[in-house]
């Protein structure tokens, strides 16, 4: 891989990880476009860690509050102090529990689909169809915008459904953020909470997926070269900008504007294969 190719793929990862257009689908198409046929596992893991860092930066205060609540709960549990009131009153502790619950179906589906990743990530046709599906999901989201004053909150059922959506987004061409945010709004969450929960839920999913890939990376004799380092830095910077842009669009009710782009790219991919 040449340096310019790595930089471009880092930009693609940074932008598409958060903009609802499927990062996995675009990385597959980008590598095919550049004629990169060999496994780029170390590169893929690194640029994903760059975008994970962007989430950690944007939601640093929320993550800090959640960790403080969880550590406080563990401390009381170890010292055998009463904890029932914490589960009822501590919103951050409740949020941590919801993230854990939502991660269960994500992990289950992700582990199943991982067995077929060589098939899934080799099909341009699949990417094309899934991008069109993503566009349809995004377009439907314009019917589910609720004001910030809406009081319909979280439930175990809702986070399980959102977790299923996140798990299915392992399929290249399906946008993780597009699917989970739209599902959240469809289930009655206001757009602020739908977006916030989507990205907090992505943290264990992204981290878990990369941890599972580390064994394969070590077995392949990984080397983190300068191209990978530059691409990771680029993915972090562009990811930070893309995440802030997406949150602005979600909060202003313009999330669905990415639908035509997904339809266009998906259609072009299919036309290139069948025409």
KOLSENU-411220 format. One line per 2 residues: number of its first residue (from 1); their letters; for each residue x, y, z of N, C-alpha, C. Coordinates in pm, whole numbers. Layout:
N
NUM = a = X,Y,Z,X,Y,Z,X,Y,Z ~ ...
***
This chain:
275
1 = xx = 84,-119,0,0,0,0,88,124,0 ~ 56,218,-86,129,344,-92,77,441,15
3 = xx = 160,541,48,122,636,152,-7,709,117 ~ -20,754,-7,-140,829,-45,-265,742,-35
5 = xx = -250,612,-64,-364,521,-52,-404,505,95 ~ -305,491,182,-333,479,325,-402,603,380
7 = xx = -355,721,337,-415,847,382,-560,856,336 ~ -585,822,210,-721,828,157,-812,730,230
9 = xx = -763,608,255,-844,509,328,-867,553,472 ~ -768,622,532,-787,676,667,-895,782,669
11 = xx = -896,867,566,-1001,969,555,-1137,904,536 ~ -1142,801,451,-1268,729,428,-1320,669,558
13 = xx = -1231,605,634,-1272,545,761,-1321,652,858 ~ -1247,762,869,-1285,867,962,-1420,929,930
15 = xx = -1444,954,802,-1570,1015,762,-1687,918,771 ~ -1667,797,719,-1780,704,705,-1810,623,830
17 = xx = -1718,623,927,-1749,554,1054,-1866,622,1124 ~ -1877,754,1108,-1980,828,1179,-2090,879,1087
19 = xx = -2053,930,970,-2158,967,875,-2229,838,835 ~ -2362,840,826,-2440,716,811,-2437,658,669
21 = xx = -2315,622,624,-2302,571,487,-2223,440,481 ~ -2194,380,598,-2126,251,611,-1975,260,586
23 = xx = -1898,259,695,-1752,264,682,-1697,135,623 ~ -1753,21,666,-1703,-108,616,-1726,-119,466
25 = xx = -1843,-76,420,-1872,-80,277,-1777,7,198 ~ -1748,127,248,-1660,218,175,-1514,171,179
27 = xx = -1472,109,291,-1336,55,297,-1319,-59,198 ~ -1421,-145,188,-1417,-255,91,-1404,-199,-50
29 = xx = -1488,-100,-82,-1485,-41,-216,-1353,32,-241 ~ -1301,100,-138,-1175,172,-152,-1059,78,-180
31 = xx = -1053,-33,-106,-944,-129,-126,-955,-196,-262 ~ -1078,-223,-306,-1097,-281,-439,-1053,-181,-546
33 = xx = -1089,-54,-527,-1054,51,-623,-902,63,-638 ~ -830,53,-525,-685,64,-528,-615,-67,-565
35 = xx = -695,-172,-585,-636,-301,-622,-564,-369,-507 ~ -606,-338,-383,-543,-398,-265,-614,-530,-236
37 = xx = -547,-640,-265,-610,-772,-250,-562,-847,-127 ~ -443,-813,-77,-391,-881,42,-461,-830,167
39 = xx = -463,-915,271,-527,-878,398,-460,-754,457 ~ -539,-660,501,-490,-537,563,-540,-529,708
41 = xx = -530,-642,779,-590,-652,912,-532,-550,1009 ~ -400,-539,1013,-337,-443,1104,-381,-301,1071
43 = xx = -386,-269,944,-429,-137,900,-574,-111,941 ~ -662,-209,915,-804,-193,947,-826,-172,1097
45 = xx = -756,-251,1179,-769,-238,1324,-722,-100,1368 ~ -611,-55,1314,-553,73,1355,-643,191,1322
47 = xx = -697,195,1199,-782,309,1163,-914,305,1241 ~ -961,184,1277,-1081,176,1361,-1052,229,1502
49 = xx = -932,204,1553,-896,257,1684,-886,409,1679 ~ -849,463,1564,-845,608,1548,-983,669,1562
51 = xx = -1084,605,1499,-1220,658,1509,-1280,630,1647 ~ -1239,520,1710,-1284,494,1847,-1236,605,1940
53 = xx = -1114,649,1921,-1059,757,2002,-1141,885,1984 ~ -1191,907,1863,-1274,1025,1837,-1402,1021,1922
55 = xx = -1463,903,1933,-1583,888,2017,-1549,917,2163 ~ -1435,863,2208,-1394,883,2347,-1372,1031,2379
57 = xx = -1321,1105,2282,-1296,1248,2302,-1427,1325,2309 ~ -1517,1301,2214,-1643,1375,2207,-1731,1346,2329
59 = xx = -1732,1221,2373,-1819,1182,2485,-1739,1161,2614 ~ -1626,1230,2627,-1538,1212,2743,-1610,1236,2875
61 = xx = -1691,1343,2883,-1758,1375,3010,-1861,1269,3046 ~ -1935,1219,2947,-2034,1114,2972,-1965,985,3015
63 = xx = -1857,950,2948,-1783,828,2981,-1725,837,3120 ~ -1671,953,3155,-1614,974,3288,-1721,956,3395
65 = xx = -1839,1014,3372,-1948,1004,3469,-1994,859,3485 ~ -2002,787,3373,-2043,646,3378,-1941,563,3456
67 = xx = -1812,585,3429,-1708,509,3498,-1707,537,3647 ~ -1728,663,3685,-1733,698,3828,-1848,626,3896
69 = xx = -1964,622,3830,-2081,554,3887,-2058,404,3898 ~ -2001,345,3795,-1976,200,3796,-1874,164,3903
71 = xx = -1767,241,3913,-1665,214,4015,-1721,232,4155 ~ -1807,334,4172,-1872,354,4302,-1961,237,4338
73 = xx = -2033,185,4240,-2121,69,4261,-2038,-53,4300 ~ -1928,-75,4229,-1842,-190,4259,-1782,-177,4399
75 = xx = -1742,-55,4434,-1684,-32,4566,-1783,-65,4677 ~ -1908,-23,4660,-2010,-52,4760,-2041,-202,4764
77 = xx = -2037,-266,4647,-2065,-409,4641,-1959,-488,4716 ~ -1833,-448,4698,-1722,-516,4765,-1729,-497,4916
79 = xx = -1770,-377,4959,-1778,-349,5103,-1913,-387,5163 ~ -1998,-452,5081,-2129,-502,5125,-2220,-391,5176
81 = xx = -2210,-274,5117,-2298,-164,5153,-2426,-169,5070 ~ -2535,-109,5118,-2661,-108,5042,-2643,-43,4904
83 = xx = -2698,-107,4800,-2679,-58,4664,-2810,-38,4588 ~ -2920,-83,4646,-3048,-79,4573,-3084,62,4529
85 = xx = -3058,161,4615,-3095,298,4582,-3014,351,4463 ~ -2889,301,4448,-2807,345,4336,-2866,301,4203
87 = xx = -2916,178,4199,-2974,125,4076,-3098,204,4035 ~ -3169,259,4134,-3292,333,4106,-3267,480,4077
89 = xx = -3161,536,4138,-3142,681,4134,-3029,728,4043 ~ -2928,644,4024,-2810,687,3948,-2832,665,3798
91 = xx = -2858,772,3725,-2886,764,3582,-2766,710,3503 ~ -2646,747,3545,-2527,700,3474,-2506,551,3494
93 = xx = -2537,502,3612,-2528,358,3638,-2631,283,3555 ~ -2750,340,3545,-2854,279,3461,-2811,277,3315
95 = xx = -2748,385,3270,-2701,392,3132,-2595,286,3105 ~ -2507,266,3202,-2404,162,3188,-2468,25,3173
97 = xx = -2574,1,3251,-2645,-126,3241,-2712,-144,3106 ~ -2769,-36,3053,-2834,-41,2923,-2733,-68,2811
99 = xx = -2615,-7,2823,-2509,-31,2724,-2467,-178,2728 ~ -2455,-232,2849,-2419,-373,2864,-2524,-464,2802
101 = xx = -2651,-435,2828,-2761,-515,2774,-2764,-505,2621 ~ -2750,-384,2570,-2752,-365,2425,-2635,-431,2354
103 = xx = -2525,-450,2427,-2406,-512,2368,-2421,-663,2352 ~ -2514,-723,2426,-2530,-869,2420,-2573,-917,2282
105 = xx = -2683,-866,2224,-2719,-911,2089,-2616,-870,1984 ~ -2551,-755,2005,-2446,-713,1912,-2334,-816,1908
107 = xx = -2289,-859,2025,-2181,-958,2033,-2223,-1091,1973 ~ -2346,-1134,2004,-2397,-1263,1955,-2402,-1264,1802
109 = xx = -2462,-1161,1745,-2474,-1153,1598,-2337,-1133,1534 ~ -2255,-1050,1596,-2122,-1025,1542,-2036,-1150,1536
111 = xx = -2043,-1234,1640,-1965,-1358,1642,-2012,-1455,1535 ~ -2143,-1457,1510,-2197,-1544,1405,-2151,-1496,1267
113 = xx = -2167,-1366,1242,-2132,-1312,1111,-1982,-1314,1085 ~ -1903,-1315,1193,-1757,-1320,1177,-1713,-1446,1104
115 = xx = -1792,-1554,1119,-1759,-1680,1051,-1770,-1667,900 ~ -1842,-1564,855,-1865,-1546,711,-1800,-1418,658
117 = xx = -1707,-1359,736,-1653,-1229,698,-1579,-1232,564 ~ -1515,-1344,533,-1442,-1351,406,-1537,-1345,287
119 = xx = -1658,-1398,305,-1759,-1392,200,-1821,-1253,195 ~ -1857,-1201,313,-1926,-1073,321,-1841,-959,266
121 = xx = -1712,-960,300,-1626,-848,263,-1564,-863,124 ~ -1603,-968,54,-1550,-987,-82,-1654,-958,-189
123 = xx = -1775,-924,-147,-1885,-908,-242,-1920,-761,-264 ~ -1886,-709,-381,-1925,-573,-416,-2077,-562,-434
125 = xx = -2136,-669,-485,-2281,-670,-507,-2355,-655,-374 ~ -2309,-728,-272,-2370,-717,-140,-2358,-575,-87
127 = xx = -2241,-515,-102,-2220,-377,-57,-2318,-283,-126 ~ -2336,-302,-257,-2427,-217,-333,-2570,-226,-282
129 = xx = -2619,-349,-264,-2756,-367,-215,-2772,-312,-73 ~ -2673,-335,12,-2684,-290,150,-2676,-137,161
131 = xx = -2602,-73,72,-2599,74,71,-2735,130,32 ~ -2801,65,-63,-2936,108,-101,-3032,88,16
133 = xx = -3015,-23,89,-3097,-48,208,-3071,59,314 ~ -2944,93,334,-2908,197,430,-2973,330,393
135 = xx = -2971,363,264,-3036,486,219,-3184,487,250 ~ -3248,372,234,-3391,361,263,-3418,380,412
137 = xx = -3331,322,495,-3344,338,641,-3329,485,679 ~ -3231,551,621,-3208,692,652,-3325,779,608
139 = xx = -3379,750,491,-3492,829,441,-3613,811,532 ~ -3630,690,583,-3742,664,674,-3727,740,805
141 = xx = -3602,772,841,-3579,838,970,-3645,974,980 ~ -3672,1038,866,-3731,1172,871,-3873,1168,928
143 = xx = -3933,1049,931,-4067,1034,987,-4065,1009,1137 ~ -3944,993,1194,-3935,954,1335,-3872,1061,1423
145 = xx = -3859,1184,1374,-3800,1289,1456,-3898,1331,1565 ~ -3847,1336,1685,-3927,1382,1798,-3854,1498,1864
147 = xx = -3928,1583,1926,-3866,1698,1993,-3789,1652,2115 ~ -3698,1736,2162,-3618,1701,2279,-3702,1691,2405
149 = xx = -3822,1744,2401,-3908,1741,2520,-3984,1610,2533 ~ -3973,1524,2431,-4046,1398,2436,-3992,1314,2551
151 = xx = -4082,1254,2631,-4043,1185,2753,-4033,1033,2738 ~ -4057,981,2618,-4050,838,2597,-3904,795,2606
153 = xx = -3867,724,2716,-3727,695,2741,-3685,554,2706 ~ -3576,510,2768,-3518,380,2740,-3594,268,2809
155 = xx = -3580,149,2753,-3629,27,2815,-3538,-86,2770 ~ -3542,-197,2841,-3458,-311,2804,-3492,-359,2663
157 = xx = -3621,-363,2632,-3664,-407,2498,-3605,-317,2390 ~ -3608,-187,2413,-3557,-93,2312,-3408,-111,2288
159 = xx = -3331,-122,2396,-3186,-131,2378,-3147,-266,2317 ~ -3225,-370,2343,-3198,-499,2279,-3219,-490,2128
161 = xx = -3326,-420,2088,-3354,-403,1945,-3244,-320,1879 ~ -3202,-213,1947,-3093,-130,1894,-2965,-212,1885
163 = xx = -2942,-297,1984,-2824,-384,1983,-2825,-481,1867 ~ -2944,-532,1832,-2958,-621,1715,-2921,-544,1588
165 = xx = -2971,-421,1578,-2938,-338,1461,-2789,-314,1449 ~ -2723,-291,1562,-2578,-269,1559,-2506,-396,1516
167 = xx = -2554,-511,1562,-2492,-637,1523,-2501,-662,1374 ~ -2617,-632,1315,-2636,-653,1171,-2551,-558,1088
169 = xx = -2510,-446,1149,-2428,-349,1077,-2287,-399,1051 ~ -2255,-519,1100,-2128,-582,1064,-2124,-608,914
171 = xx = -2241,-629,854,-2250,-654,710,-2208,-527,636 ~ -2108,-535,549,-2061,-415,478,-2170,-354,392
173 = xx = -2186,-224,405,-2291,-153,332,-2403,-107,423 ~ -2416,-171,540,-2515,-128,638,-2448,-32,736
175 = xx = -2503,86,750,-2445,186,839,-2482,158,983 ~ -2380,148,1070,-2406,126,1212,-2478,245,1273
177 = xx = -2424,364,1252,-2486,483,1311,-2623,508,1251 ~ -2635,491,1119,-2764,513,1054,-2872,420,1107
179 = xx = -2835,292,1125,-2931,193,1172,-2969,216,1317 ~ -2870,235,1404,-2899,245,1547,-2970,375,1583
181 = xx = -2930,486,1521,-2997,613,1551,-3141,611,1500 ~ -3161,559,1379,-3297,551,1325,-3384,459,1409
183 = xx = -3330,345,1451,-3406,254,1538,-3443,323,1669 ~ -3347,397,1726,-3375,468,1850,-3490,566,1836
185 = xx = -3490,643,1727,-3598,739,1705,-3729,668,1674 ~ -3722,559,1599,-3842,480,1568,-3906,426,1696
187 = xx = -3822,390,1793,-3871,334,1919,-3914,441,2018 ~ -3905,568,1979,-3959,675,2062,-3858,760,2136
189 = xx = -3728,737,2114,-3627,820,2179,-3617,954,2106 ~ -3590,1061,2180,-3565,1187,2111,-3430,1177,2041
191 = xx = -3409,1261,1941,-3291,1246,1856,-3160,1264,1932 ~ -3161,1346,2037,-3039,1365,2116,-3000,1235,2185
193 = xx = -3094,1172,2254,-3064,1049,2326,-3038,933,2232 ~ -3106,931,2116,-3083,824,2018,-2939,829,1968
195 = xx = -2890,949,1938,-2753,963,1889,-2652,933,1999 ~ -2675,987,2117,-2583,966,2229,-2571,818,2262
197 = xx = -2684,748,2272,-2679,606,2306,-2613,526,2194 ~ -2639,564,2070,-2579,495,1955,-2427,496,1965
199 = xx = -2369,610,1995,-2224,619,1996,-2162,563,2124 ~ -2231,574,2236,-2182,509,2357,-2186,358,2341
201 = xx = -2291,308,2275,-2304,164,2251,-2197,115,2154 ~ -2149,205,2069,-2047,164,1971,-1912,136,2035
203 = xx = -1886,194,2153,-1754,181,2215,-1720,35,2246 ~ -1804,-39,2323,-1770,-180,2346,-1773,-263,2219
205 = xx = -1858,-226,2123,-1867,-302,1998,-1739,-288,1916 ~ -1693,-165,1898,-1570,-142,1820,-1451,-204,1892
207 = xx = -1443,-180,2024,-1330,-232,2102,-1329,-384,2101 ~ -1447,-444,2119,-1457,-590,2120,-1418,-651,1986
209 = xx = -1463,-589,1878,-1432,-640,1744,-1282,-635,1717 ~ -1217,-528,1763,-1073,-517,1740,-995,-615,1826
211 = xx = -1042,-639,1949,-975,-736,2037,-983,-876,1976 ~ -1100,-911,1920,-1116,-1042,1857,-1024,-1058,1737
213 = xx = -989,-948,1674,-905,-953,1553,-756,-953,1585 ~ -722,-920,1710,-580,-910,1746,-508,-1043,1729
215 = xx = -575,-1153,1767,-513,-1286,1753,-476,-1313,1608 ~ -570,-1284,1516,-542,-1304,1374,-430,-1212,1327
217 = xx = -428,-1091,1382,-325,-995,1344,-187,-1044,1388 ~ -178,-1098,1509,-50,-1150,1559,-5,-1270,1478
219 = xx = -100,-1360,1446,-67,-1479,1368,-17,-1445,1228 ~ -63,-1331,1177,-22,-1292,1041,111,-1217,1041
221 = xx = 171,-1203,1161,298,-1135,1171,286,-986,1143 ~ 205,-918,1224,172,-779,1197,291,-685,1212
223 = xx = 290,-582,1134,389,-476,1142,316,-343,1129 ~ 332,-256,1229,270,-124,1223,370,-29,1158
225 = xx = 350,-2,1030,443,83,957,398,229,960 ~ 477,314,898,448,458,901,317,490,829
227 = xx = 284,414,725,159,438,653,41,416,745 ~ 46,308,823,-62,277,917,-74,385,1024
229 = xx = 39,433,1073,38,538,1177,-25,667,1123 ~ 18,709,1005,-38,830,944,-188,815,919
231 = xx = -228,698,868,-369,673,838,-453,676,965 ~ -398,624,1075,-470,623,1202,-490,765,1254
233 = xx = -386,847,1244,-398,988,1286,-503,1059,1202 ~ -500,1035,1072,-597,1097,981,-738,1050,1013
235 = xx = -755,921,1041,-888,868,1072,-943,930,1201 ~ -854,957,1297,-896,1022,1422,-943,1165,1396
237 = xx = -864,1241,1323,-897,1382,1298,-1025,1394,1216 ~ -1032,1320,1106,-1153,1327,1022,-1273,1269,1095
239 = xx = -1249,1167,1177,-1358,1109,1255,-1416,1208,1354 ~ -1328,1285,1416,-1371,1387,1512,-1460,1490,1443
241 = xx = -1418,1536,1327,-1496,1634,1251,-1628,1575,1203 ~ -1622,1450,1155,-1743,1386,1102,-1845,1361,1212
243 = xx = -1799,1321,1330,-1890,1295,1441,-1961,1423,1485 ~ -1887,1532,1493,-1949,1660,1532,-2048,1707,1425
245 = xx = -2014,1684,1298,-2105,1720,1190,-2232,1637,1198 ~ -2217,1507,1220,-2334,1420,1226,-2426,1459,1340
247 = xx = -2370,1485,1458,-2452,1523,1573,-2529,1651,1543 ~ -2465,1744,1473,-2533,1868,1436,-2650,1840,1343
249 = xx = -2630,1750,1246,-2737,1717,1151,-2850,1641,1218 ~ -2816,1550,1309,-2919,1474,1381,-3003,1568,1465
251 = xx = -2938,1656,1540,-3009,1747,1629,-3095,1848,1552 ~ -3056,1878,1429,-3133,1973,1349,-3236,1904,1260
253 = xx = -3245,1772,1270,-3346,1698,1194,-3314,1677,1048 ~ -3184,1672,1014,-3145,1656,874,-3066,1527,850
255 = xx = -3088,1430,936,-3016,1302,930,-3041,1229,798 ~ -3162,1244,746,-3202,1168,626,-3137,1219,498
257 = xx = -3066,1331,504,-3008,1389,384,-2897,1303,322 ~ -2849,1204,397,-2747,1114,344,-2806,1002,259
259 = xx = -2938,989,260,-3003,880,186,-2971,884,36 ~ -2987,998,-33,-2957,1000,-177,-2815,957,-210
261 = xx = -2719,995,-124,-2580,954,-147,-2567,802,-143 ~ -2629,740,-42,-2623,593,-31,-2688,527,-151
263 = xx = -2801,581,-194,-2869,525,-312,-2780,538,-436 ~ -2716,653,-451,-2632,678,-568,-2513,582,-571
265 = xx = -2438,575,-460,-2319,490,-457,-2358,343,-471 ~ -2464,302,-402,-2510,163,-413,-2548,128,-556
267 = xx = -2619,219,-622,-2662,196,-760,-2543,190,-855 ~ -2445,279,-835,-2326,280,-920,-2247,150,-905
269 = xx = -2239,100,-782,-2168,-26,-758,-2237,-140,-832 ~ -2369,-146,-823,-2444,-253,-890,-2435,-239,-1042
271 = xx = -2443,-117,-1092,-2432,-96,-1237,-2296,-139,-1289 ~ -2192,-114,-1209,-2056,-151,-1251,-2039,-302,-1260
273 = xx = -2121,-375,-1187,-2110,-522,-1187,-2201,-588,-1290 ~ -2313,-523,-1321,-2413,-589,-1405,-2427,-528,-1545
275 = x = -2367,-411,-1566,-2383,-346,-1697,-2250,-351,-1774
***
